[in-house]
Amino acid sequence: MKTWMLKTNNDPLTRTRNFLKDIWDYADLDGMLIPMYQADHKSVKQAVIHHPGSLRDADPFVPLMQANAGRMVADLARKHPNDNMAAILRPCEIRALYEQVKHTGVDLENWLLIGVDCAACFPLQDFNWRVEIAGNVEALTNEVLRNVRQGSIALDRFRPACGMCARPGTPQEEICIQLLGLPAKDTILIGINNDVIIEKLNLENVCDGLAPHELIQQREKMLKTIEERREHIRERQMNELTPDLPANIEQFITFLENCQPCTSCMEACPDGENIFSAIQNNTMNHEVVMDWISSCAECGMCEQACPKEMPLVAIADRIRRDLHVESLPI
């Protein structure tokens, strides 16, 4: 992978928007899926934009996740197979998208995937009052960006699923916007693993030169530190699971059956179509539930949607460990 740098001049958000505008032009895009500010600039929503000028209200780093955009990309790719599109995705959204590709065979040939290091997300209620204090969403995002050099703000302020995520760094996508461990007010990094993409997008002119080795190492060191921190949090959350919560597939099936008719977790899950269908058709079994748990992207959309606020990510992790099934490798 070649790694380039963007000099941010104390405004990483604006510099990234300008970078995405350049990418749009060189890639000749028809549209882009990206988090967008709403009219009052106090809320944000995933949206498809069709003009690069709209990027002035885009926020690829917003510390909020209300739905997993991986499923949105898969749906859009099926509905508009000929459109030349891009998507800005967090690591857990990329994991979810790849599960969609594996299970449905959706074609992403016309999609440019742009991964973004994730500094974690607030629960929606916390996000709303923090925006009120900050004044608008952009001010809150900038507060988070000021802390990416240390890995982000204290993890106990974020969603439980984010606290457990040991893989916040962008995987090997066409383009990786890298933040963690870096002095974002001065420099962020752009990783590219495709020479064709480098030439097509004219990265030599779009970026501010190749990244120095020390910055690349600085980010890698921070990713390792975050992994160690969050493994401790994961173990703590696993140990806090009470005995009445499921510890194996059979118990989990009973747990889900007792939750019916509620299916909020399955509907929110980016890869929950099969188990939702099984519930609706009364065909849920060991194989279906096992496949659901094995494909978990650990995005936390399920427990965010759960009206009982059950620790579903930790439950799924405990069951995978019991079955010696690893998390998705991305």
C-alpha positions as CSV (number, residue, x, y, z in Angstrom):
1,M,0.0,0.0,0.0
2,K,1.2,3.5,-0.8
3,T,0.4,6.1,1.8
4,W,-0.1,9.8,0.9
5,M,-0.7,12.8,3.2
6,L,-3.1,15.7,3.3
7,K,-2.0,18.8,5.0
8,T,-5.1,20.0,6.9
9,N,-4.1,23.5,8.0
10,N,-6.0,23.2,11.3
11,D,-9.2,22.2,9.4
12,P,-9.2,18.4,8.6
13,L,-12.9,18.4,7.8
14,T,-12.7,21.0,5.1
15,R,-9.5,19.5,3.7
16,T,-11.2,16.1,3.5
17,R,-14.3,17.6,1.7
18,N,-12.0,19.2,-0.8
19,F,-10.1,15.9,-1.3
20,L,-13.5,14.1,-1.9
21,K,-14.4,16.8,-4.4
22,D,-11.2,16.1,-6.3
23,I,-11.9,12.4,-6.2
24,W,-15.4,12.9,-7.5
25,D,-14.1,14.8,-10.5
26,Y,-11.4,12.4,-11.4
27,A,-13.5,9.3,-10.9
28,D,-16.4,10.9,-12.8
29,L,-18.9,9.9,-10.2
30,D,-22.7,9.9,-10.5
31,G,-23.2,10.1,-6.8
32,M,-21.8,9.4,-3.3
33,L,-23.2,7.9,-0.2
34,I,-22.0,9.9,2.8
35,P,-23.3,11.3,6.1
36,M,-25.0,14.7,5.5
37,Y,-26.0,17.5,7.8
38,Q,-29.7,18.2,7.9
39,A,-31.3,21.7,7.5
40,D,-30.6,22.7,11.1
41,H,-27.1,21.4,11.2
42,K,-28.0,19.7,14.5
43,S,-28.7,16.3,13.0
44,V,-27.1,14.1,10.4
45,K,-28.3,11.3,8.0
46,Q,-26.8,9.0,5.5
47,A,-27.7,10.3,2.0
48,V,-26.8,9.9,-1.6
49,I,-25.7,13.2,-3.1
50,H,-25.4,13.8,-6.9
51,H,-23.3,16.9,-7.0
52,P,-19.9,17.5,-5.5
53,G,-21.0,21.0,-4.3
54,S,-23.2,19.2,-1.7
55,L,-20.0,18.0,0.1
56,R,-20.0,21.3,1.9
57,D,-22.6,19.8,4.2
58,A,-21.0,16.3,4.3
59,D,-19.3,14.9,7.4
60,P,-17.4,11.6,6.9
61,F,-16.2,11.7,10.6
62,V,-19.4,12.4,12.4
63,P,-19.5,10.5,15.7
64,L,-23.0,9.0,15.1
65,M,-24.2,5.9,13.5
66,Q,-27.9,5.4,13.1
67,A,-27.8,2.6,10.5
68,N,-25.1,0.5,8.9
69,A,-24.3,2.0,5.5
70,G,-22.9,-1.3,4.3
71,R,-26.4,-2.6,3.7
72,M,-27.3,0.7,2.0
73,V,-24.5,0.3,-0.5
74,A,-25.6,-3.3,-1.3
75,D,-29.2,-2.1,-1.8
76,L,-28.2,0.8,-4.0
77,A,-25.9,-1.4,-6.1
78,R,-28.8,-3.8,-6.8
79,K,-31.2,-1.0,-7.7
80,H,-28.7,1.1,-9.8
81,P,-26.2,-1.4,-11.2
82,N,-24.9,1.0,-13.9
83,D,-24.3,4.1,-11.8
84,N,-20.7,5.1,-11.0
85,M,-20.8,5.6,-7.3
86,A,-18.7,6.1,-4.2
87,A,-19.4,5.4,-0.5
88,I,-17.7,6.6,2.7
89,L,-17.7,3.7,5.1
90,R,-16.6,2.9,8.7
91,P,-14.7,-0.4,9.2
92,C,-17.8,-2.2,10.6
93,E,-19.8,-1.0,7.6
94,I,-17.2,-2.4,5.2
95,R,-17.3,-5.7,7.1
96,A,-21.1,-5.7,6.8
97,L,-20.9,-4.9,3.0
98,Y,-18.5,-7.8,2.4
99,E,-21.0,-10.1,4.1
100,Q,-23.7,-8.8,1.8
101,V,-21.4,-9.6,-1.2
102,K,-20.7,-13.1,0.1
103,H,-24.3,-13.9,0.8
104,T,-26.1,-12.2,-2.1
105,G,-23.4,-11.8,-4.8
106,V,-24.1,-8.1,-5.2
107,D,-21.8,-6.5,-7.8
108,L,-19.7,-3.6,-6.6
109,E,-17.7,-3.1,-9.9
110,N,-19.0,0.4,-10.3
111,W,-18.4,1.4,-6.7
112,L,-15.4,3.2,-5.2
113,L,-15.2,2.3,-1.5
114,I,-13.6,4.9,0.7
115,G,-12.8,3.7,4.2
116,V,-12.5,6.0,7.2
117,D,-10.8,5.4,10.5
118,C,-13.5,5.3,13.2
119,A,-12.9,7.3,16.4
120,A,-16.2,5.7,17.7
121,C,-19.8,7.0,18.0
122,F,-22.0,8.4,20.7
123,P,-25.4,6.9,21.6
124,L,-28.1,9.0,19.8
125,Q,-29.4,10.6,23.0
126,D,-25.8,11.6,24.1
127,F,-25.1,12.8,20.6
128,N,-28.1,15.1,20.6
129,W,-27.3,16.9,23.9
130,R,-23.6,17.1,23.0
131,V,-24.6,18.8,19.7
132,E,-26.7,21.3,21.7
133,I,-23.7,22.1,23.9
134,A,-21.3,22.4,20.9
135,G,-23.8,24.4,18.8
136,N,-23.9,22.2,15.8
137,V,-22.8,18.8,14.5
138,E,-19.6,20.1,12.8
139,A,-18.4,21.6,16.1
140,L,-18.9,18.2,17.8
141,T,-17.1,16.4,15.0
142,N,-14.1,18.8,15.3
143,E,-14.0,18.1,19.1
144,V,-13.6,14.4,18.3
145,L,-11.0,15.1,15.6
146,R,-8.9,17.0,18.2
147,N,-8.6,13.7,20.1
148,V,-7.8,11.2,17.4
149,R,-4.1,11.5,18.1
150,Q,-4.8,9.8,21.4
151,G,-7.2,7.4,19.8
152,S,-10.4,9.3,20.6
153,I,-12.2,10.7,23.7
154,A,-12.6,8.3,26.6
155,L,-14.3,5.1,25.4
156,D,-16.9,5.0,28.3
157,R,-18.6,8.0,26.6
158,F,-19.3,6.0,23.4
159,R,-21.7,3.2,22.5
160,P,-20.8,-0.2,24.1
161,A,-20.2,-1.8,20.6
162,C,-17.7,0.9,19.9
163,G,-15.9,0.3,23.2
164,M,-15.6,-3.4,22.2
165,C,-14.4,-2.8,18.6
166,A,-10.7,-3.6,18.3
167,R,-10.7,-2.9,14.6
168,P,-11.4,0.8,14.1
169,G,-8.7,1.3,11.4
170,T,-9.7,1.2,7.8
171,P,-9.0,-2.1,6.0
172,Q,-7.4,-2.5,2.6
173,E,-9.9,-0.5,0.6
174,E,-9.4,1.4,-2.7
175,I,-9.0,4.5,-0.5
176,C,-8.4,4.7,3.2
177,I,-8.7,8.0,5.1
178,Q,-6.5,7.5,8.1
179,L,-6.9,9.5,11.3
180,L,-6.0,7.5,14.4
181,G,-2.8,8.4,16.2
182,L,-2.2,11.3,13.8
183,P,-2.0,15.1,14.4
184,A,-5.3,15.7,12.4
185,K,-5.1,19.5,12.8
186,D,-1.9,19.3,10.7
187,T,-1.9,16.0,8.7
188,I,-4.1,13.0,7.9
189,L,-3.1,10.1,5.7
190,I,-4.6,8.5,2.6
191,G,-3.8,4.9,2.0
192,I,-4.2,3.5,-1.6
193,N,-3.6,-0.2,-2.4
194,N,-4.3,0.0,-6.1
195,D,-1.9,1.6,-8.7
196,V,-4.7,1.9,-11.2
197,I,-6.7,4.0,-8.7
198,I,-3.6,6.1,-7.9
199,E,-3.2,7.0,-11.6
200,K,-6.9,7.4,-12.3
201,L,-7.5,9.8,-9.4
202,N,-4.3,11.7,-10.0
203,L,-3.2,11.3,-6.4
204,E,0.2,12.9,-7.0
205,N,-1.6,16.2,-7.5
206,V,-4.7,15.7,-5.2
207,C,-2.6,14.9,-2.2
208,D,0.4,16.7,-0.6
209,G,3.1,14.1,-1.3
210,L,3.9,10.7,0.1
211,A,3.5,10.2,3.8
212,P,6.7,10.1,6.0
213,H,7.4,6.7,7.5
214,E,7.2,8.1,11.0
215,L,3.6,9.1,10.6
216,I,2.7,5.7,9.2
217,Q,4.3,4.1,12.2
218,Q,2.6,6.5,14.5
219,R,-0.8,5.4,13.3
220,E,0.1,1.7,13.4
221,K,1.3,2.0,17.0
222,M,-2.0,3.7,18.0
223,L,-4.0,1.0,16.3
224,K,-2.1,-1.6,18.4
225,T,-2.8,0.5,21.5
226,I,-6.5,0.8,20.8
227,E,-6.7,-3.0,20.2
228,E,-5.2,-3.6,23.6
229,R,-7.4,-1.1,25.3
230,R,-10.6,-2.4,23.8
231,E,-9.7,-6.0,24.4
232,H,-9.8,-5.2,28.1
233,I,-13.2,-3.5,27.7
234,R,-14.4,-6.5,25.7
235,E,-13.3,-8.9,28.5
236,R,-15.0,-6.7,31.1
237,Q,-18.3,-6.6,29.2
238,M,-18.2,-10.3,28.7
239,N,-17.6,-10.9,32.4
240,E,-20.5,-8.6,33.2
241,L,-23.0,-10.7,31.3
242,T,-25.4,-12.2,33.8
243,P,-26.1,-16.0,33.9
244,D,-29.7,-15.6,32.6
245,L,-28.3,-14.3,29.2
246,P,-27.6,-16.9,26.5
247,A,-24.2,-18.5,26.4
248,N,-24.8,-20.9,23.5
249,I,-26.9,-21.3,20.3
250,E,-29.7,-23.2,21.9
251,Q,-30.1,-20.6,24.7
252,F,-29.9,-17.8,22.1
253,I,-32.7,-19.4,20.0
254,T,-34.9,-19.5,23.2
255,F,-33.9,-16.0,24.0
256,L,-35.0,-14.8,20.5
257,E,-38.2,-16.8,20.6
258,N,-39.1,-15.2,24.0
259,C,-38.6,-11.7,22.5
260,Q,-41.1,-12.2,19.7
261,P,-43.1,-10.6,18.2
262,C,-40.3,-7.9,18.5
263,T,-37.8,-8.2,15.7
264,S,-36.1,-4.9,16.0
265,C,-32.6,-6.3,16.3
266,M,-32.9,-8.4,13.2
267,E,-34.4,-5.5,11.2
268,A,-31.6,-3.2,12.2
269,C,-28.8,-5.7,11.5
270,P,-27.1,-5.1,8.2
271,D,-27.1,-8.9,7.5
272,G,-30.3,-9.8,9.3
273,E,-32.5,-10.6,6.3
274,N,-32.2,-14.4,6.6
275,I,-32.9,-14.7,10.3
276,F,-35.7,-12.1,10.1
277,S,-37.3,-14.2,7.3
278,A,-36.8,-17.3,9.4
279,I,-38.6,-15.7,12.3
280,Q,-41.5,-14.5,10.1
281,N,-41.8,-18.0,8.6
282,N,-41.3,-19.9,11.9
283,T,-38.2,-21.7,10.4
284,M,-35.5,-20.4,12.8
285,N,-33.0,-23.2,13.6
286,H,-29.4,-23.8,14.8
287,E,-28.0,-23.3,11.3
288,V,-29.8,-20.0,10.6
289,V,-28.8,-18.5,14.0
290,M,-25.2,-19.7,13.7
291,D,-24.9,-18.1,10.3
292,W,-26.3,-14.8,11.7
293,I,-23.8,-14.7,14.6
294,S,-20.9,-15.7,12.4
295,S,-21.6,-12.9,10.0
296,C,-21.8,-10.2,12.7
297,A,-20.0,-7.0,11.8
298,E,-20.0,-5.9,15.4
299,C,-21.5,-2.6,14.4
300,G,-24.0,-2.6,17.4
301,M,-27.0,-1.7,15.3
302,C,-28.9,-4.6,16.8
303,E,-28.5,-3.6,20.5
304,Q,-29.0,0.1,19.5
305,A,-32.4,-0.9,18.2
306,C,-33.3,-3.3,21.1
307,P,-36.0,-1.8,23.3
308,K,-34.7,-3.8,26.2
309,E,-31.1,-2.5,25.7
310,M,-29.8,-6.0,25.7
311,P,-25.9,-6.3,25.3
312,L,-26.3,-8.3,22.0
313,V,-22.8,-7.7,20.7
314,A,-21.3,-9.1,23.9
315,I,-23.7,-12.0,23.8
316,A,-22.9,-12.9,20.2
317,D,-19.2,-12.6,21.0
318,R,-19.6,-15.0,24.0
319,I,-21.4,-17.5,21.8
320,R,-18.7,-17.3,19.0
321,R,-16.0,-18.0,21.6
322,D,-18.0,-20.9,22.9
323,L,-18.1,-22.3,19.3
324,H,-14.5,-21.2,18.6
325,V,-15.7,-19.0,15.7
326,E,-13.6,-15.9,15.0
327,S,-15.0,-12.5,14.3
328,L,-15.0,-11.2,10.7
329,P,-11.3,-10.7,9.8
330,I,-11.6,-7.3,8.2
